[in-house]
Amino acid sequence: MPDKDLKEILKVLPRILFMEHTRGLLVATTAQWGILDSMKILFRFLKKIGPKRLIIRPKSLTRAEVIPEFFVSMWEVFDKREAIISGNTRLTFSEFKDRVLRLANALMAMGLRPKDRFAELLYNCNEFFEALFAGSFIGCPMPFLNWHMRGDELAEAINRSSPRILLLDEKFVDEVASIRDRLKTVEKFIVVGRQAPDDMILYEDLISKYPSTMPEKNFILALNPYTGGTTGIPKNVNYFDGFGYAMSNISEPPKVDLGEYLKLFIMEMSFIYWFGANKIKDIVSRNIRCLVPGPLYHAGVIVGWAPFLLLGATVVTMREFDPEEFLRLVERERINWVFIVPTMLERVLDLPDEIKGRYDLSSMKSLISAAAPATPELKKAANRFFISQGCTGNVFKEYYGSAETAITSVLLPRDYEKNPRRYASVGKIRCAETRVYDSEKGAWCPPNKEGKVLTKSVMTVSLRYMGTPEKLEDAFINVDGVPWFDDGLLGYMDADGFLYLTGRVKEMIISGGVNIYPNEIEAAIMKNPKIMDVAVVRYPDEDLGEVPAAVVQLKEWQEATLEEIIEHCKAHGLYGYKVPKVVDFTDNLPRHADGKLIKRVIEDKYWEGIPRRG
């Protein structure tokens, strides 16, 4: 370690050690492993890296070399504990380790070298996690491809990350074959399933040919997700640098000194503690048991399986979301930790009482939501339902963040139990540095004043868009010489540090010079019990430039009229320009799998051939 780095660490060490985040992480880790298993993991780890080398030549040890030994040590200690449950497949940590090492050796034999990429196009499955760790061990980031993409969009997303190998589910073979000649860097294809074309390789056949021995170690955290693509083709984000630098000397260094980076890293990783890893333990397996109902390719879903990555939790995957199957798995697998987007939660709560009332959900401790706005009514309804099905207290938790920032704020039951007004917030700033900025005055906003929500986090100080570096140019605002990431959101912070989001700059409706935020109108409309979903967008108006239009999705068997929706809005505090001038009904609103509305698709049909004047 360079002397400069050591000095920076020593400088910041006292502050880091006394942070609640640091203490919380240590307590959470010890609580999950237990004292005895913690000692076993440490003993195995030291034995693998060599105590003599650690004492005599400590500088010869690199992070990229020793981190794989830590993970293998943890898996060996947990041995027969269930690691992954995916459909009919149930793997212990011993079996998982075996498959990871076989794949890592196979990938190296296929020519992958550190910093090469191999992308995945998979449904939720055990092979996703095997590939993630195999890539991590040999230093190869794994781009997470959105399997909803097709044709040119998929080809462009793949080309942006420049992978040499593509790992895909057999269901996507035909789609990939149709764009194969447009893939600029992909040399080989590995297929998960029972059948593959002659020019592609079956996954199980491949790993059966290689040993379960440790490959040449060049660790890099292979996390390489894309943004949600709300405004276009998703951008590829370098988590392998932001999160990965703490674990790998082959990651690119951050744009801040090491001490500042470590502080931000610990703040970010403390989400494990804030969401309850220090208190959650299954009564049988004695660990966290995670359920992943959303697609693994989405960055926000990582919080749902991070305990598996870091703490030896058991992870259960759903291939595709079904609300009753979700409840069935929570009961059967004793799930105590889940990440679920608001639209999925709405579908669960919208099940008939005779169906959703069948299930014992008493194991649930952390029901974590993000990616799209959750109304206070939804948060309260979720708590009521889970308590009615056996939970002993409120379980709804929330965070705000993005693919670029990772987690910034966290909302906990104790927050809104102390002050019910906080149901409307997205939590307290706990995992990053987030502030509200007045761009007109060029100064930070005082409490309760609206402005741009800006963030500095472990991810933003290392942020790069792979394949599209030019997209980063307008993503930061410099305040007093420090770059802060601008996610395009507006909001305000109260005196206690709780963040309230009010809208998105690009979605703001300017009607006759008046700024209107769709979030406010959507929140009012969602209070109508007949409404399943709503999107408020800009609609052309000859006099005012643009006005709000509400596109409404009703719950099954419900009916409503334009007049009824407008009267409902007025009854819930909307007036004048804020009342929708247009109300359309639809059977299904377009959303990404992460729950975000694709408003550009809705809005474009209204503006076809019309120049924007607002």
C-alpha positions in Angstrom: 0.0 0.0 0.0 1.5 3.4 -1.0 2.5 5.6 2.0 0.1 8.3 0.8 -2.9 5.9 0.9 -1.8 4.8 4.4 -1.7 8.4 5.6 -5.1 9.1 4.2 -6.5 6.0 6.0 -4.9 6.9 9.3 -6.2 10.4 9.0 -9.9 9.4 8.5 -9.7 6.2 10.7 -10.9 7.8 13.9 -13.9 9.4 12.2 -14.8 6.1 10.4 -14.5 4.0 13.6 -16.9 6.3 15.5 -19.5 6.4 12.7 -22.7 4.5 13.5 -22.5 3.0 10.1 -19.2 1.2 11.0 -20.4 -0.1 14.3 -23.7 -1.2 12.6 -21.8 -3.1 9.9 -19.7 -4.9 12.5 -22.7 -5.8 14.7 -24.7 -7.0 11.6 -21.8 -9.2 10.4 -21.2 -10.7 13.8 -25.0 -11.2 14.3 -25.3 -13.1 11.0 -22.1 -15.2 11.4 -22.1 -15.7 15.1 -18.8 -15.6 17.1 -17.9 -19.3 16.4 -18.4 -19.1 12.6 -16.7 -15.8 12.5 -13.6 -17.4 14.0 -13.9 -20.4 11.7 -14.0 -18.1 8.6 -11.1 -16.0 9.8 -9.0 -19.1 10.6 -9.7 -20.7 7.2 -9.0 -17.4 5.4 -5.6 -16.9 7.2 -4.7 -20.5 6.5 -5.4 -20.0 2.8 -3.4 -16.8 2.3 -0.5 -18.1 4.5 0.2 -16.7 8.0 4.0 -16.5 7.3 3.4 -14.5 4.1 1.0 -12.2 6.0 3.7 -11.5 8.7 6.9 -11.5 6.6 5.7 -10.1 3.2 2.3 -8.4 3.8 2.9 -5.9 1.0 3.0 -8.8 -1.5 -0.7 -9.6 -0.8 -3.1 -7.8 -3.1 -6.8 -7.3 -2.6 -7.4 -9.0 -6.0 -5.6 -12.1 -4.7 -7.0 -12.5 -1.2 -10.7 -11.6 -1.6 -11.6 -14.8 -3.4 -10.1 -16.7 -0.5 -12.4 -14.9 1.9 -15.5 -15.9 -0.1 -14.4 -19.5 -0.4 -13.7 -19.6 3.3 -17.2 -18.3 4.1 -18.8 -20.8 1.8 -16.8 -23.7 3.3 -17.8 -22.8 6.8 -21.5 -22.5 5.8 -21.1 -25.8 3.8 -24.4 -27.6 3.9 -26.5 -24.4 4.5 -28.8 -23.6 1.6 -27.3 -20.9 -0.6 -29.8 -20.6 -3.5 -33.3 -21.8 -4.1 -34.3 -21.3 -7.8 -37.4 -23.2 -9.0 -36.7 -26.9 -8.3 -33.0 -26.3 -7.8 -31.7 -26.1 -4.2 -27.9 -25.6 -3.9 -25.9 -25.7 -0.7 -22.9 -23.3 -0.3 -20.7 -26.3 -0.9 -22.4 -27.1 -4.2 -22.5 -23.4 -5.1 -18.7 -23.1 -4.5 -18.0 -26.1 -6.7 -20.0 -24.7 -9.6 -18.5 -21.2 -9.3 -15.0 -22.5 -9.4 -15.7 -24.8 -12.4 -17.2 -21.9 -14.3 -14.3 -19.6 -13.4 -11.8 -22.1 -14.8 -13.9 -22.6 -17.9 -14.1 -18.9 -18.6 -10.3 -18.6 -18.3 -9.9 -21.6 -20.7 -12.1 -19.8 -23.2 -9.7 -16.9 -23.2 -11.1 -14.3 -20.7 -8.5 -12.2 -19.0 -8.8 -9.6 -16.3 -10.9 -6.5 -17.3 -12.5 -8.5 -20.2 -16.3 -8.6 -19.9 -18.8 -11.4 -20.3 -22.5 -10.4 -20.3 -25.5 -12.2 -19.0 -29.0 -12.4 -20.6 -30.8 -14.6 -18.0 -34.0 -15.0 -16.2 -33.6 -15.1 -12.4 -31.7 -18.3 -11.7 -28.8 -19.8 -9.8 -26.6 -19.5 -12.9 -26.7 -15.7 -12.6 -25.0 -15.9 -9.2 -22.5 -18.5 -10.3 -21.5 -16.3 -13.2 -21.3 -13.2 -11.1 -18.8 -14.8 -8.7 -16.9 -16.7 -11.4 -16.4 -13.4 -13.2 -15.4 -11.7 -9.9 -12.8 -14.3 -9.1 -11.0 -13.9 -12.5 -11.4 -10.1 -12.8 -14.1 -9.9 -15.4 -17.1 -7.6 -15.0 -20.5 -9.0 -15.9 -22.9 -6.6 -17.7 -26.5 -7.3 -16.6 -28.6 -7.2 -19.7 -32.4 -6.5 -19.6 -34.1 -9.5 -21.1 -37.1 -7.3 -22.1 -35.0 -5.6 -24.8 -35.2 -6.8 -28.4 -33.6 -6.2 -31.7 -31.6 -3.0 -32.2 -32.0 -1.9 -28.6 -30.6 -5.2 -27.3 -27.7 -5.1 -29.8 -26.8 -1.5 -28.8 -26.9 -2.3 -25.1 -24.6 -5.3 -25.6 -22.2 -3.3 -27.8 -22.0 -0.5 -25.2 -20.4 -2.9 -22.7 -18.2 -4.8 -25.2 -18.4 -8.3 -23.8 -16.3 -11.1 -25.3 -18.7 -13.8 -24.1 -22.5 -13.8 -23.8 -24.3 -16.1 -21.3 -28.0 -16.4 -22.2 -31.1 -18.4 -21.4 -32.2 -20.9 -24.1 -35.4 -18.8 -24.5 -33.3 -16.0 -26.0 -31.3 -18.0 -28.5 -33.5 -17.0 -31.5 -33.5 -13.3 -30.5 -29.7 -13.3 -30.1 -29.3 -15.2 -33.4 -31.3 -12.5 -35.2 -28.8 -9.7 -34.0 -25.6 -11.8 -34.0 -24.1 -10.1 -37.0 -24.5 -6.7 -35.2 -22.6 -7.7 -32.1 -19.2 -6.2 -32.5 -17.2 -7.9 -29.7 -19.0 -11.2 -28.7 -16.9 -14.2 -29.7 -18.6 -17.1 -27.9 -22.1 -17.9 -26.6 -23.0 -20.0 -23.5 -26.6 -21.3 -23.2 -28.3 -22.0 -19.9 -30.9 -24.7 -20.6 -31.3 -28.1 -22.2 -30.6 -27.3 -25.9 -28.2 -25.0 -27.8 -27.3 -24.6 -31.5 -24.1 -26.3 -32.7 -22.3 -22.9 -32.6 -23.2 -22.2 -29.0 -22.1 -24.0 -25.8 -24.4 -25.6 -23.2 -23.6 -24.3 -19.7 -23.8 -27.6 -17.9 -21.6 -29.3 -20.5 -19.1 -26.6 -20.2 -18.7 -26.6 -16.4 -18.6 -30.4 -16.2 -15.3 -30.3 -18.1 -13.4 -28.2 -15.6 -12.1 -28.7 -12.0 -13.5 -27.0 -8.9 -10.1 -25.6 -8.0 -9.2 -22.0 -7.4 -8.4 -20.3 -10.7 -5.8 -17.7 -11.2 -7.1 -15.0 -8.8 -7.6 -11.4 -10.0 -10.7 -10.3 -8.0 -12.9 -7.5 -9.2 -16.5 -7.2 -8.0 -18.3 -8.1 -11.3 -21.4 -6.0 -10.6 -22.0 -4.2 -13.9 -25.7 -3.1 -14.2 -27.4 -0.7 -16.6 -29.5 2.3 -15.8 -33.3 1.9 -16.1 -33.4 3.5 -19.6 -36.2 5.8 -18.7 -35.0 8.4 -21.3 -33.5 6.0 -23.9 -31.2 3.0 -24.3 -29.8 2.1 -20.8 -26.3 3.3 -19.9 -23.8 0.7 -18.5 -22.6 1.7 -15.0 -19.2 0.7 -13.5 -20.1 -0.8 -10.0 -16.9 -2.8 -10.4 -15.0 0.4 -9.8 -17.3 2.3 -7.3 -18.1 -0.6 -5.0 -15.2 -2.7 -6.2 -12.2 -0.5 -5.5 -12.3 -1.4 -1.8 -11.9 -5.1 -2.8 -9.7 -5.0 -5.8 -6.5 -3.3 -6.9 -7.4 -3.8 -10.6 -10.4 -1.5 -10.3 -10.0 2.1 -11.4 -9.4 4.5 -8.4 -12.0 7.0 -7.3 -11.7 10.7 -8.0 -11.3 11.5 -4.3 -8.6 10.5 -1.8 -8.7 7.1 -0.2 -9.9 8.3 3.1 -12.9 10.0 1.6 -13.7 7.0 -0.5 -13.6 4.6 2.5 -15.9 6.9 4.4 -18.4 6.8 1.5 -17.9 3.1 1.0 -18.8 2.3 4.6 -21.8 4.7 4.5 -23.1 2.9 1.5 -22.6 -0.6 2.8 -24.3 0.2 6.0 -27.7 -0.3 4.3 -27.3 -3.9 5.5 -27.4 -2.6 9.1 -30.1 -0.1 8.5 -32.4 -2.7 7.0 -32.0 -4.9 10.0 -29.2 -7.5 9.4 -28.2 -7.1 13.0 -31.6 -8.4 14.2 -32.9 -10.7 11.5 -32.4 -14.5 11.8 -34.5 -17.4 10.7 -35.5 -19.7 13.6 -34.3 -22.8 11.7 -31.4 -21.8 9.3 -30.2 -19.0 11.6 -29.7 -16.6 8.8 -31.4 -14.0 6.6 -33.6 -15.6 3.9 -34.0 -13.3 0.9 -36.7 -13.4 -1.8 -36.0 -11.8 -5.2 -39.3 -11.2 -7.1 -37.9 -8.6 -9.4 -35.4 -9.1 -12.3 -31.8 -9.6 -11.2 -30.5 -7.4 -14.0 -31.9 -4.3 -12.3 -29.4 -2.4 -10.1 -32.1 -1.6 -7.4 -32.7 -5.3 -6.8 -29.2 -5.8 -5.5 -30.4 -4.7 -2.1 -32.7 -7.7 -2.2 -29.9 -10.3 -2.4 -26.9 -8.4 -1.0 -27.1 -10.4 2.3 -26.4 -13.5 0.2 -23.4 -11.8 -1.4 -21.9 -10.5 1.9 -23.2 -12.5 4.8 -24.1 -16.1 3.8 -27.8 -15.5 3.5 -30.1 -17.9 1.6 -31.5 -16.3 -1.6 -34.8 -17.5 -3.3 -35.5 -16.3 -6.8 -38.7 -16.0 -8.8 -38.4 -16.4 -12.5 -41.3 -14.0 -13.1 -43.5 -12.2 -10.6 -46.8 -13.6 -9.6 -48.5 -12.0 -6.5 -49.9 -15.2 -5.0 -46.7 -17.2 -5.7 -44.9 -14.3 -3.9 -47.0 -15.0 -0.8 -46.6 -18.7 -1.1 -42.8 -18.4 -1.2 -42.7 -16.1 1.8 -44.6 -18.7 3.8 -42.9 -21.8 2.5 -39.3 -20.5 2.6 -39.7 -18.4 5.7 -38.6 -15.3 3.9 -37.6 -12.4 6.2 -36.0 -10.0 3.7 -37.4 -8.9 0.3 -37.0 -6.0 -2.2 -40.3 -5.3 -4.0 -41.3 -2.4 -6.2 -44.5 -0.5 -5.5 -46.4 -1.9 -8.5 -45.7 -5.5 -7.4 -46.8 -4.6 -3.9 -50.0 -3.1 -5.2 -50.7 -6.4 -7.1 -50.2 -8.3 -3.8 -52.5 -6.1 -1.9 -55.1 -6.2 -4.7 -55.5 -10.0 -4.4 -58.9 -11.1 -3.1 -59.0 -11.4 0.7 -59.8 -15.1 0.6 -56.5 -15.6 -1.4 -54.1 -13.3 0.4 -55.6 -14.2 3.8 -54.4 -17.9 3.4 -50.7 -17.3 4.0 -48.7 -17.1 7.2 -46.3 -14.1 6.6 -45.0 -13.9 10.2 -41.4 -14.5 9.1 -41.2 -11.1 7.3 -39.0 -8.5 8.9 -37.8 -6.2 6.1 -40.1 -5.4 3.2 -38.0 -3.0 1.2 -39.3 -0.9 -1.6 -37.8 1.7 -4.1 -37.4 2.4 -7.8 -40.8 4.2 -8.1 -42.9 6.4 -5.8 -44.8 4.6 -3.0 -47.7 6.6 -1.6 -48.2 6.9 2.1 -51.5 5.0 1.7 -49.6 2.0 0.1 -47.0 2.0 2.9 -49.7 1.9 5.5 -51.7 -0.7 3.7 -48.6 -2.9 3.4 -48.0 -2.7 7.1 -51.6 -3.5 8.0 -51.7 -6.5 5.7 -48.5 -8.1 6.9 -49.5 -7.5 10.5 -52.8 -9.2 9.8 -50.9 -12.2 8.5 -48.7 -12.7 11.5 -46.0 -10.0 11.7 -45.5 -8.5 15.1 -44.8 -4.9 13.9 -44.4 -2.7 10.9 -42.2 -4.1 8.2 -42.3 -1.6 5.3 -38.9 0.1 4.6 -37.9 2.2 1.7 -34.9 3.8 0.1 -34.1 6.4 -2.5 -31.3 6.1 -5.0 -30.5 5.4 -8.6 -28.2 3.2 -10.6 -25.6 6.0 -10.5 -25.8 6.9 -6.9 -26.8 3.6 -5.2 -28.7 4.0 -1.9 -28.8 7.4 -0.4 -31.8 7.7 2.0 -33.4 5.0 4.1 -36.9 5.1 5.6 -37.4 2.8 8.7 -40.6 2.0 10.7 -39.2 3.9 13.7 -39.1 7.0 11.5 -42.7 7.1 10.6 -43.9 5.6 13.9 -42.3 8.6 15.6 -43.7 11.1 13.1 -46.4 9.9 10.7 -45.7 12.8 8.4 -42.6 10.9 7.3 -44.7 8.4 5.5 -44.5 10.9 2.7 -40.7 11.0 2.7 -38.2 8.6 1.2 -36.3 8.5 4.4 -33.3 10.0 6.2 -30.0 10.5 4.4 -28.0 7.6 5.8 -26.0 6.0 3.1 -24.4 8.9 1.1 -24.1 12.7 1.2 -27.3 14.1 -0.4 -28.3 17.8 -0.3 -30.8 20.1 -2.0 -29.5 22.8 -4.2 -31.0 26.1 -5.4 -29.6 26.4 -8.9 -30.9 30.0 -9.4 -29.1 31.3 -6.3 -26.1 28.9 -6.6 -26.5 27.8 -3.0 -27.7 25.0 -0.8 -31.3 25.2 0.2 -32.4 25.7 3.8 -34.8 23.1 5.3 -38.1 22.8 3.6 -37.1 24.7 0.5 -37.4 22.9 -2.8 -34.5 22.5 -5.2 -32.4 20.0 -7.1 -31.5 16.8 -5.2 -27.7 16.3 -5.6 -25.7 13.4 -4.3 -22.1 12.4 -3.6 -21.7 8.7 -2.9 -19.3 5.8 -3.3 -20.6 5.4 -6.8 -20.6 9.0 -8.0 -16.9 9.5 -7.1 -16.0 6.7 -9.5 -18.8 6.9 -12.0 -18.3 6.0 -15.6 -20.7 5.1 -18.4 -19.1 2.2 -20.3 -19.3 2.7 -24.0 -20.9 6.1 -23.8 -18.6 8.4 -21.7 -20.1 11.5 -23.3 -23.4 10.9 -21.4 -21.6 11.8 -18.2 -20.8 15.4 -19.2 -24.1 16.9 -18.0 -24.6 14.6 -15.1 -22.7 16.6 -12.4 -23.1 20.1 -10.9 -20.0 21.7 -9.3 -20.7 23.3 -6.0 -17.7 25.0 -4.4 -15.4 23.0 -6.6 -16.9 19.6 -5.7 -18.9 17.6 -8.3 -22.3 16.4 -7.2 -24.4 14.0 -9.2 -27.7 15.5 -10.5 -30.3 12.7 -11.0 -32.8 15.3 -12.4 -35.0 15.1 -9.3 -36.6 17.9 -7.3 -37.4 17.8 -3.6 -36.8 19.3 -0.2 -35.3 18.2 3.1 -36.8 18.8 6.5 -34.8 20.0 9.6 -34.3 16.4 10.7 -32.7 15.3 7.4 -35.6 13.5 5.8 -35.9 13.8 2.1 -39.2 14.5 0.3 -39.3 14.1 -3.5 -41.6 16.4 -5.4 -40.9 15.7 -9.1 -38.5 15.2 -11.9 -37.2 18.2 -13.9 -37.7 16.6 -17.2 -41.3 15.6 -16.4 -42.3 19.0 -15.0 -45.4 20.5 -16.8 -45.1 24.2 -17.5 -48.6 25.4 -18.1 -49.0 29.1 -18.8 -45.8 29.8 -16.9 -46.9 27.8 -13.9 -44.7 24.8 -12.8 -46.8 21.7 -12.2 -45.3 18.4 -10.8 -47.0 15.2 -12.0 -46.1 13.4 -8.7 -48.5 15.6 -6.7 -51.4 14.9 -9.1 -50.6 11.2 -9.3 -50.5 10.9 -5.5 -54.0 12.5 -5.3 -55.5 10.3 -8.0 -54.0 7.1 -6.3 -56.1 7.8 -3.2 -59.1 6.7 -5.3 -59.7 3.0 -4.3 -60.7 2.2 -7.9 -57.3 3.2 -9.3 -54.6 0.6 -9.9 -52.1 2.9 -11.6 -51.8 6.4 -13.1 -49.4 8.4 -15.2 -49.7 12.2 -15.4 -48.0 13.6 -18.5 -47.7 16.8 -20.6 -50.5 17.4 -23.1 -50.4 20.1 -25.8 -52.6 23.1 -25.4 -52.9 26.0 -27.8 -53.2 28.7 -25.2 -51.2 27.4 -22.2 -48.5 25.5 -24.1 -49.1 22.3 -22.2 -51.5 21.0 -19.5 -51.6 17.9 -17.4 -53.2 14.7 -18.8 -53.9 11.7 -16.5 -53.8 8.3 -18.1 -55.5 6.0 -15.6 -55.5 2.2 -15.2 -58.4 0.9 -13.2 -58.5 -2.1 -10.9 -60.1 -5.2 -12.3 -63.9 -4.9 -12.5 -63.9 -1.2 -11.6 -65.4 1.6 -13.7 -64.9 5.4 -13.6 -65.6 8.5 -15.7 -63.6 11.5 -16.6 -65.9 13.6 -14.4 -65.4 11.3 -11.5 -61.6 11.5 -11.7 -61.7 15.3 -11.9 -64.0 15.7 -9.0 -61.9 13.3 -7.0 -58.8 15.5 -7.7 -60.6 18.6 -6.5 -61.8 16.8 -3.4 -58.2 16.0 -2.6 -56.8 19.5 -2.7 -56.0 20.0 -6.4 -57.1 23.2 -8.0 -56.7 25.4 -11.1 -53.9 24.3 -13.4 -53.2 21.2 -11.3 -56.5 19.5 -12.2 -56.0 17.3 -15.2 -57.5 18.8 -18.4 -57.5 15.4 -20.1 -58.3 11.9 -18.6 -57.7 8.8 -20.6 -58.2 5.2 -19.5 -56.0 2.3 -20.4 -55.8 -1.4 -19.6 -52.1 -1.3 -18.8 -49.5 1.4 -18.3 -46.0 0.8 -19.7 -43.5 0.3 -16.9 -40.0 -1.0 -16.7 -39.5 -4.1 -14.7 -38.1 -2.0 -11.9 -41.5 -0.2 -11.6 -40.6 3.1 -13.3 -43.2 4.5 -15.6 -42.1 4.9 -19.3 -43.7 8.3 -19.6 -42.1 9.1 -22.9 -44.0 6.3 -24.6 -47.3 7.7 -23.2 -46.5 11.3 -23.9 -45.1 10.9 -27.4 -48.5 9.9 -28.8 -50.0 13.2 -27.7 -47.2 15.3 -29.2 -46.9 13.5 -32.5 -46.3 16.2 -35.2 -46.8 19.1 -32.7 -43.8 21.4 -31.7 -43.6 21.8 -27.9 -44.4 25.3 -26.7 -44.4 24.8 -22.9 
